[in-house]
Amino acid sequence: MCCHGIVISCKNKKIKEGKTMWTDAHSHLTDNRWGTRVEEILNYSKSCGISRWVQGGISPSEWEKQKNLKSRFSAAIPGQRFLRLD
């Protein structure tokens, strides 16, 4: 998830007025670097018109974190990718 992108989006008047809703189609809200700021980031991006977040991740441990996040924030959609490594 890129906070810079959210800040740019918030400058758009249509988005601020709620006329357009956006989906962040590739976010990493379960990244440890966000720490306890996830709720703050989601609330801020909601105020900018983002209504859903599709999570990116490639491992079962990441998917588990995403499921836990979805239980707290229903609009945080888990994304699962299956890789063949042979």
Secondary structure as a PSIPRED ss2 file (coil, helix, strand):
# PSIPRED VFORMAT (PSIPRED V4.0)

   1 M C   1.000  0.000  0.000
   2 C C   1.000  0.000  0.000
   3 C H   0.000  1.000  0.000
   4 H H   0.000  1.000  0.000
   5 G H   0.000  1.000  0.000
   6 I H   0.000  1.000  0.000
   7 V H   0.000  1.000  0.000
   8 I H   0.000  1.000  0.000
   9 S H   0.000  1.000  0.000
  10 C H   0.000  1.000  0.000
  11 K C   1.000  0.000  0.000
  12 N C   1.000  0.000  0.000
  13 K H   0.000  1.000  0.000
  14 K H   0.000  1.000  0.000
  15 I H   0.000  1.000  0.000
  16 K H   0.000  1.000  0.000
  17 E C   1.000  0.000  0.000
  18 G C   1.000  0.000  0.000
  19 K C   1.000  0.000  0.000
  20 T C   1.000  0.000  0.000
  21 M C   1.000  0.000  0.000
  22 W E   0.000  0.000  1.000
  23 T E   0.000  0.000  1.000
  24 D E   0.000  0.000  1.000
  25 A E   0.000  0.000  1.000
  26 H E   0.000  0.000  1.000
  27 S E   0.000  0.000  1.000
  28 H C   1.000  0.000  0.000
  29 L C   1.000  0.000  0.000
  30 T C   1.000  0.000  0.000
  31 D C   1.000  0.000  0.000
  32 N H   0.000  1.000  0.000
  33 R H   0.000  1.000  0.000
  34 W H   0.000  1.000  0.000
  35 G H   0.000  1.000  0.000
  36 T H   0.000  1.000  0.000
  37 R H   0.000  1.000  0.000
  38 V H   0.000  1.000  0.000
  39 E H   0.000  1.000  0.000
  40 E H   0.000  1.000  0.000
  41 I H   0.000  1.000  0.000
  42 L H   0.000  1.000  0.000
  43 N H   0.000  1.000  0.000
  44 Y H   0.000  1.000  0.000
  45 S H   0.000  1.000  0.000
  46 K H   0.000  1.000  0.000
  47 S H   0.000  1.000  0.000
  48 C C   1.000  0.000  0.000
  49 G C   1.000  0.000  0.000
  50 I E   0.000  0.000  1.000
  51 S E   0.000  0.000  1.000
  52 R E   0.000  0.000  1.000
  53 W E   0.000  0.000  1.000
  54 V E   0.000  0.000  1.000
  55 Q E   0.000  0.000  1.000
  56 G C   1.000  0.000  0.000
  57 G C   1.000  0.000  0.000
  58 I C   1.000  0.000  0.000
  59 S C   1.000  0.000  0.000
  60 P H   0.000  1.000  0.000
  61 S H   0.000  1.000  0.000
  62 E H   0.000  1.000  0.000
  63 W H   0.000  1.000  0.000
  64 E H   0.000  1.000  0.000
  65 K H   0.000  1.000  0.000
  66 Q H   0.000  1.000  0.000
  67 K H   0.000  1.000  0.000
  68 N H   0.000  1.000  0.000
  69 L H   0.000  1.000  0.000
  70 K H   0.000  1.000  0.000
  71 S H   0.000  1.000  0.000
  72 R H   0.000  1.000  0.000
  73 F C   1.000  0.000  0.000
  74 S C   1.000  0.000  0.000
  75 A C   1.000  0.000  0.000
  76 A E   0.000  0.000  1.000
  77 I E   0.000  0.000  1.000
  78 P C   1.000  0.000  0.000
  79 G C   1.000  0.000  0.000
  80 Q C   1.000  0.000  0.000
  81 R C   1.000  0.000  0.000
  82 F C   1.000  0.000  0.000
  83 L C   1.000  0.000  0.000
  84 R C   1.000  0.000  0.000
  85 L C   1.000  0.000  0.000
  86 D C   1.000  0.000  0.000
